[in-house]
Amino acid sequence: MYRVIVANKAVLTPWEVSGKIDYDNLVEKFGTKPLNHGDLDRMRDHSGRFHFMLRRGVFYSHRDLDKILDHHDRGGKFSLYTGRGPSGPVHLGHLIPWIFTKHLQDTYGSKLLFQFTDDEKMLLKEDLDETITSHWVHENALDLMALGFDPDNTEFIVNMRHASKLFPIALKVAKKITGSTMRAVFGFNDQSNLGMMFFPSMQAAPCFLESERAGEPVPCLIPAGIDQDPYWRLTRDIARKLGYPKPAQIHGRMLPGLTGTAKMSSSQPETAIYMTDVPELVEKKIEYANVPEDRANCPLFQFHYFLLTESDEEVEWIRDACTSNRRSCLECKIELAEDVNRFLKAHRRRKKLIGKSVETMLE
Amino acid sequence: MYRVIVANKAVLTPWEVSGKIDYDNLVEKFGTKPLNHGDLDRMRDHSGRFHFMLRRGVFYSHRDLDKILDHHDRGGKFSLYTGRGPSGPVHLGHLIPWIFTKHLQDTYGSKLLFQFTDDEKMLLKEDLDETITSHWVHENALDLMALGFDPDNTEFIVNMRHASKLFPIALKVAKKITGSTMRAVFGFNDQSNLGMMFFPSMQAAPCFLESERAGEPVPCLIPAGIDQDPYWRLTRDIARKLGYPKPAQIHGRMLPGLTGTAKMSSSQPETAIYMTDVPELVEKKIEYANVPEDRANCPLFQFHYFLLTESDEEVEWIRDACTSNRRSCLECKIELAEDVNRFLKAHRRRKKLIGKSVETMLE
């Protein structure tokens, strides 16, 4: 059953719906901390509102967020860091952490470092060259900026073209990682190529970039899916060895896929609605979406819950109309398609307005 | 015995003198080719003179030099590539390949890519930071340019600050190297750090840089000590896999150390005369240099032979004065110290003339 909060302070956990991921278990397994009322109160006080993704537990776990908030309360700055592999269009699932990151930038005035890991994409896929990744870098950067990030407080780092920014730090990181650590943490073996083995050092580097630039500790907060936590644990360990602040994380849950998978994913295109999908395609995708017998596990409801419907009353109405059989699946799907298309249309309009101005940000 | 050529075509091999390195054996062991009369004739024809380092067999072995010369004869361009780890002052031994590289640039109009491997130095030594390596980058770049390289045809690549130039190519290289290859070629093990393991890919990248920039194959020739050959064999293998021309090499012998070691080396400062040594220090170093009982192995003669005395008649006179006991060791040492100080003084004057203009080359 979905429990939606109307009261400010309650944090609900309707995560049984995703079916395949036990989010509470991940907190325990990874040893992260659930966001508690104290954390949520502080963030609400800082921003002046209780962001729906916090209210609904979309972001629900953390490492050292309390230290970041303490630092802020002492008047300190911290950076935000997230990123993406530029190998294709952005889908709705990608937007969840980005929208929340935008909220954090608005609240804390933090600089966002956004990394495009075109290097990793090149290493993973034989057919991806820089012409292709450059196209997606530009397109994806527009998608990010269309969410309203402050262009004066957002820095894109495209690994291949901006390697000089990261390489000196990445080397310091790599100096602290042995082959056997890589084996243990990432499952590499003797036949793994050195590019893939070096890549995590490039991904760690932005955590420390603002500290290097400032010549004093500038903590870094990473809003990301909790599935990425094991990676950042290694970075935290290296931070300690290099004398940088350990990167903090705030962990989110993943938007389920259209087919009921635990996570909307580009590697399974049938699970995803892309920002570039035309209205007819969105309608078709949603029309044919898997709706489970057990309505409590319906992925379509999650689209409202995670992303589209900020009003708790409205979300509650949608849930209730479904579980009480007041509305058919078809009706629900038609309305969701309309909502998604409205969302995509507004997004594309904002992308158009940004237009060429993103190019100077990517130089 | 030293055999010095006065005739143009003979190539002499007085290399028994270095004692500790069997240079002929290295050719066989590494599977390189000795420079033959045909190669030497072609290079002499191209330059209009028979460079003393070729005449004397200071450079004496190669891989694919004939292909480079064929390419030149067809009107093609090739690049030259060498470099240095900027951790201290340059000594006389460093100048041998540089002076020869300058001759190649003059002859073939080739662009020189000169790499400063500040990254490797940082990885190897705990106490070297970028402030220190930057100092030596500047100082060593002056030493290089003081030899007369064409500033419009010479490009410095300081790995840490110019990583963006190399990183995309280095990643392609790293993609073709496995952990087990690194173990086999460089002796790395499970406890080796990833920075050191990635470094050879950064060192390989300049071999392919001009090809990448031109969008067509631009061969690369590496003038270097033959001791570095095993490294370049791996790069040649990767070139094949990536579709770049295999980097060619022309291999030199090493200037012996003052103490009679096979190689003047900064890791044994007592073996070296640095470009920064004051005249009195040079005199002292030479005065106290090891002169072997067996005069045929005198390292001091090699200073004339490798570097200071281009005239074959003069070199022959020096040798003869020694072996016939016409001149004492002390007299010989005093004259060598004068020659070295004259050489260093002229070098420092040229460095001064270049002055700040090297800074723009390093930006």
Interface residues (C-beta under 8 A of the other chain):
Chain A: D119 M122 L123 E130 N159 M160 R161 H162 A163 S164 L166 F167 P168 L171 K172 V173 A174 K175 K176 I177 T178 G179 S180 M182 R183 F188 N189 D190 Q191 S192 N193 L194 G195 M196 M197 F198 S201
Chain B: D119 M122 L123 E130 N159 M160 R161 H162 A163 S164 L166 F167 P168 L171 K172 A174 K175 K176 I177 T178 G179 S180 M182 R183 F188 N189 D190 Q191 S192 N193 L194 G195 M196 M197 F198 S201
